[in-house]
Amino acid sequence: RIEDAPFEIYSVLAFKLAAGIREEVEGVTHATVWLASRIGAPIREPRLCAVDIVPAPGAGGAMFERAVADFVAERIAHLDDFCLELEAGRYPVC
């Protein structure tokens, strides 16, 4: 079962989230995402989700932070779909 491998899921998801933030949130020049699981907790409930953003000059503020938070929350809410895509081989895993 794919849910038995949270480390692998979170590794690929963190990379995909960072790339998506750079592509879809205006004003982001660099994004790094960290995800961590908790033993025994559902995969849909990360213990930690931290995002480090480097904004373009003049970007930032509450609206900017809300856009990043909403982007991540939306993707976490659809983690089941991501897991199915991962299991189907849609994303390369090294």
N, C-alpha and C positions, 0 to 999 in steps of 0.2 A: 504494500500500500504506500502511496506517495506521501500520505500524512505521517508516516513513520519516519520521515527524513526531513525534519524541519530545518536543519542546517542547510541542506542543499536547496530547499525551497526558498528560504530566506536569502541565501547568497544570490541566487538568480533574480529574485524579486527586488532586492536592494539595488542591484545593477540596473534593472529595468526601470525602477522608480526614479533613480537619479537621471537616467537618460530622458525619461518622459518629462521630468520637471524642467530640464534644460530646454527641451523642445517646445513644451506647451505653456510654460509660465513665462510671460513676457518680463524681460529684465534680468533673467538668471544667466550668468556666464559660466557658472560651475556649481554642481550639486554632488554631494556625497550623502549616502543613506546607510544607516546601520540598523539592522534588525536583530533582535535576540529573542529566543524562545525561553519558556520556563518548563521544566520537566513536569509532565502531567497536565499541562494546560492545553486547551484546544489550539490548533495551528492558527485559527482565525483571531487569536488574542495574543499578539506579540507582547512579551514582557517589556521590550524597549523598541521604540521607533524614533530614531534621532536623525535629523536632517541638518546638514551644514550647507549653507548657501553662500555663494559669492555673487552679490548683485552687480549689475552694470552701474556705472556712475549715474547717480540721480534716482536709481530704483530703490525700493525698500518701503518701509512703513507697514502699518497695520493691514492695509488691503493686500499688499504683497505677501505678507506672512499668512494671511487668510487663504489666498489662492494656493499657496504651497500646501498648507494643512488640508484644505479641501481636496486637492489632487491626491494626496497620500491616503486620506480617509476613504475616498471613492474606490481606490485600487484595493485597499485592504478589505473593504466591504464585498468586493467581487473576487476574493481569494480563491473560491471554489473554481471559478472559470479559469483563473490563472493556473491552478494546479492541473486541471484537465488539459490545458494547452501544453504545459510542461511535460506531462505524462505522454502526450501525443508526439513529443519531440519537436515542438515548435521553437523552443529556445535551446541553443547549444549549451551543454554542461560539460565543463572540462574535468 
